[in-house]
Amino acid sequence: MQDAHAFLKALTIVLGVAAVTTVVFQRLRQPVVLGYIIAGLIVGPHVPIPLVADSAVVQTLSELGVILLMFSLGLEFSIRKLAQVGPTAGLTAVLQSSIMVWLGYVVGKLFGWTTLESLFTGAVIAISSTTIIAKAFDEQGVTGRLREIVVGILVVEDLIAILLMAILTAIASGSGLSAGPLAATIGRLAAFLVGLVAVGMLLVPRAVRAVNRLKRRETTLVASIGLCFGVALLAQAFGYSVALGAFIAGSLVAESGEEQQVVRLVEPVRDVFAAVFFVSVGMQIDPALVARHWPAVAVLTAVVVLGKVLGVSLGAFLTGAGMRTSVQAGMSLAQIGEFSFIIAALGLSLQATREFLYPVAVAVSALTTLFTPWWIRASERVAAYVDRKLPRPLQTFAALYGSWVEELRSAPRANTAVGSIRRLLRLLVLDGAALAGIIVGTSAAMETVVAFARDKAGIPPAVARSLVIAAAIALAAPFCVGVIRVGRRLGVTVARVALPVHKGTRVDFAAAPRRALVVTLQLASVMLVGAPLLALTQPFLPTVPGVGVLAVSLAVLGFTFWRSATDLQGHVRAGAQAIVEALAAQSRGRGTQAQPETLEQVHQLLPGLGALVAVALDSGSPAIGKTLAELNLRGHTGATVLAITRGERGVIIPSAEELLGRGDVLALAGTHEAIEAARNLLLEGITRRDG
């Protein structure tokens, strides 16, 4: 009976204090997750407040919170949903997660932490918080394309987190970083996942549909949660985390098509135990321990914010999201949350990390969560500022790149082009895998080869190591060159689909934009192969060589990219001149109203300028009397003004200080969505808000 009273007392204290703090934080318009963490501090053993809850009881309840939280995340994921978010979210998530894992590992090593602690640090800061972002977006009314991109990235990041947890569990449980045992461990994990998903797909969706047909809410709820705990227990029996099992259970239920009904039923139960989970997180924060490690908290907070903003923005832009939306997505994802707690707790439970890492992770999460609503609110202004400060060639490239991606998505796909792209992608993956194998294999065999050379050939160990490294470099060099060459061939193939070469023309007017697109895709290929490769192989090689090779490759490609962007600027200037002459001739012949066929002729003559539209400012336009800088047209919409005509006079690529007047005709270029938003802003003074 005493145990029952202790359980009731702990639950009462936790939920009572959490209720008060969550109300206070809602009044302060701050994420309620922070309120739960503060409640944990209040009821925890490290703060001298006479409201101490039984840590063992709360920890047990928090395990239920983790299981239900992961089950709910699984319910939001299905194969269909992943297909909808498409390659944009996937590539962006892989790029930024790889960058963050590597940065976290490097920071850990700089602070003198062990290899395992550094690996867990990288995993802790790699995954953004689905819970925090969802609440922040709901509170601020963020909708549209920005929300779609961010949610898509979060879905893929959740999958990456599951994979990281499984791999880290395997490494920390005894296989270490040895290549052979690690490969065997990953193989066993893959076999377990394939077997569980295969059997689950046959049984679970049918069972869920059968239970739901009974039309009894309590039966559906009990069956769903029972299934969740059952699969979680099965995963634990095979040596994997309960979080992995709960996530897979949710994904299997989602395939039934009844996930919305299950979500509505599970949500209240999940919210209660998730609150207990976040309170338990706060209870484990030792302010004295955090104070001792405040340099690590400060550095990791800065790394999370800067790394995620840059990684997500770059990835989203390369996949065609546009400058404004990409920067907004990066700033929205600049925090860590529930997965960070789970991964840090995993390291602690496996005795792979010391006790300091968990409170450090929670402190970093609390700081980045606190700033998240401010980042989201400020993201549009920051995106506009970044756009204004870019050099003119980069501004032009950023405005047109989205239109090229749009043309690529809408272009008819010949079987030969699709086949070539798939073959080149496979070659990129094979080159990356070969490089990883060479690096890991060299590291694993180094001591054996050195000992053999010393004992059998009498070669000094230092010389033997140098010879092994030289041999590894010689083996890896063709694959490094292969990544760059295959990336270029991939860029050429894709660019010819987006900006085709027209047969029978003596001059290739699309050469400049196609060249810029080729270099961009080559640069993206190197980053998308190099970043995961660097994150994967960092524990097996010194920091400088891997970073040096990637930095040199990116520097060379960056210089080539700048030259192509400069050439593109000349192409756009020629296009703007042609537009001014065409609109002036039209004005002399048929009045001031711009005709669509006029710009279509210019577009055919100088392709690569995106959709071209002329907008005439009448007397009611809110843009009259304002400069382009005051309108911030490109920052708000993503469209760019190529030219302005005033009667027979024209302004080619106008500056930000250009003052607009009645009767001006603005030639706009960009994606169809950007041009529509720009037209609304110029004629009606409104623009859609995506963030």
Secondary structure as GFF3:
##gff-version 3
##sequence-region A 1 691
A	DSSP	alpha_helix	2	27	.	.	.	ID=ss1
A	DSSP	alpha_helix	32	43	.	.	.	ID=ss2
A	DSSP	alpha_helix	55	75	.	.	.	ID=ss3
A	DSSP	alpha_helix	79	110	.	.	.	ID=ss4
A	DSSP	alpha_helix	115	124	.	.	.	ID=ss5
A	DSSP	alpha_helix	130	140	.	.	.	ID=ss6
A	DSSP	alpha_helix	144	170	.	.	.	ID=ss7
A	DSSP	pi_helix	171	175	.	.	.	ID=ss8
A	DSSP	alpha_helix	179	212	.	.	.	ID=ss9
A	DSSP	alpha_helix	217	237	.	.	.	ID=ss10
A	DSSP	alpha_helix	242	254	.	.	.	ID=ss11
A	DSSP	alpha_helix	259	283	.	.	.	ID=ss12
A	DSSP	alpha_helix	287	292	.	.	.	ID=ss13
A	DSSP	alpha_helix	294	318	.	.	.	ID=ss14
A	DSSP	alpha_helix	323	332	.	.	.	ID=ss15
A	DSSP	alpha_helix	338	349	.	.	.	ID=ss16
A	DSSP	alpha_helix	357	389	.	.	.	ID=ss17
A	DSSP	alpha_helix	392	410	.	.	.	ID=ss18
A	DSSP	alpha_helix	415	452	.	.	.	ID=ss19
A	DSSP	pi_helix	453	457	.	.	.	ID=ss20
A	DSSP	alpha_helix	461	498	.	.	.	ID=ss21
A	DSSP	alpha_helix	511	537	.	.	.	ID=ss22
A	DSSP	three_ten_helix	538	540	.	.	.	ID=ss23
A	DSSP	alpha_helix	543	590	.	.	.	ID=ss24
A	DSSP	alpha_helix	596	605	.	.	.	ID=ss25
A	DSSP	beta_strand	611	616	.	.	.	ID=ss26
A	DSSP	alpha_helix	628	631	.	.	.	ID=ss27
A	DSSP	alpha_helix	633	637	.	.	.	ID=ss28
A	DSSP	beta_strand	640	646	.	.	.	ID=ss29
A	DSSP	beta_strand	649	652	.	.	.	ID=ss30
A	DSSP	beta_strand	665	670	.	.	.	ID=ss31
A	DSSP	alpha_helix	672	683	.	.	.	ID=ss32
###
